């Protein structure tokens, strides 16, 4: 099956992105044909500094490689390097209704309190649909917060197929389990976020050991003192258990047993060691390739391969829609 997914270049990727998405990317590459994109066109739906956007794009590409995504097995590229994304997005916009887009939860959240918002923010889900459909994607691994966008993508594909013939593969979403979600360390009822005001609310993949230690040791827990999983009554401890399990490979019941009768101080201290050990190789690999010819060559090769697939899709789309006259 062909898998497609993308990550926005909005700064240093945190462990929530890694555990929830990037590790899944690595797993999927073993048995699937995977297309992984840095979606820089999505990043400009809100104001973005051009120089910083380019640097962030390269940062994310380097982290793709550093976490173990293999460019020999996968296509890794930057979205704006393949013109088919924007081209197909326009075709799909002409087959999408404003009522559908006005119901998108993320648009409501991001535009709340503003009299007006960029049109790109409103049509963002259509560009996301174009990203997916451009590569005849069978599977799209995303978080549960993207479920509405995947449903819209499927609706658009089915609508076009019903009207114009067999144009698109209708994709399936692969949604993360709740246990895979990583919450903010200072507020375990909110998702970990790159944009949160408190830097200790998150752990980024490139954080140094001291920053990792501070973030974990100051993480919100509770007054009970027992290390056990209970999302309702102990969200902070449950969040730390999920992180411990993800980085160590140990099952949560095994971790609960290990720390039975032990206070949070010992648990957090040993979680620091687990997290540092897991992230150190990623940071080392990132530093090796971030400014290397390897990264530039990977992105050039990926864009060429992606463009080949996109060209075939757009040729088919134009034929079904009656667009273009070139042979």
Steps between C-alpha positions, in 0.01 A plus 500: 500500500606859449515712814504881500553737788654839565626720782490878512835680533397701805808457717674227696294179504400392850466150642124506447558534124768231518307241703170574327618532140867467408553164671194376318657623174806286573285193571291543185804519272578133555198365312365792297592751234517823696491863389600741777475874447597822679186706435639853472201626298281427801734704718422825316128491584616719790773768481846343472850645484648375169852437629374323811255292298781375276718413799212323676429304183857373489490427875196276459651326197815426699294367790314270260832336421629518859208302643555220251289577192701343218516704175582180309169348607291818499443819307593799717446847353381857554140569394564824310761326282216308329258734321230234477394569860383853420364400159287217632388711794328743259322216319378363833388843623269514200342180631479596868225706663538796733256339741735203540799722565312725744433194719869416540582515871861611455398799288253606769770473767775680307274782379316554828495863609591635157262691274673350199754226429726410206318307230780244511410418859141437388602277206785327686310165513471500120877534461536214749263292286709586192817388682343161565319441171794613287690182592213247474545447873340195658578585863549831683638475857373798701393598848135482597480880477538463122210255462266770367752595229541139391123461477482811281777364277307176456176690429670709230661193339171310494313803364751546217502128419121492483493800267808452281583130516782309667727795581623453856591226744279551807740495799455358847613681813721317746423667831713488811380328813427729797794350688736627231405862567758697694364780712658822628725437798363801689137439404425132429149585380643683196702356212873570496551799271791678330326834556430470874633795698678285760807333340501238778158380386668301222813307416636560152711243317801734498480609865818456703510265798449778757186630325361145490573459871332825598190429290446156651586584860259795497221306324159516663399189696269483805510460878429126511855382445425173319624425149199353321300560184172685548421756232206648689643529852874510424547665159850631577640168619322317216666735251845429647428125494418521129825686432699249708340208315555655157871568561585184694289246314366371832129434544322734740402221745869408521592862579222524760635190672857629492402822679242357738546667837764738361445876496480723197854633553663166419258434214568839341876474549513165321265627228753779436769236438269302269410811296860623476619158378223485238553851363881519501546293178238712319676822599839358396374386159325834445822693560682276251259562212333837555751700291621212286484422132309186598196701606498715185539195277221315682256786450591546133458130431176488698352796313583342164341169597195669651461720193494192279204355689327841515541550123327169428215587737452848352503357147217270601313781680526733199375228267193433714427871552560603140792727591798580279565431133866395496571147382 
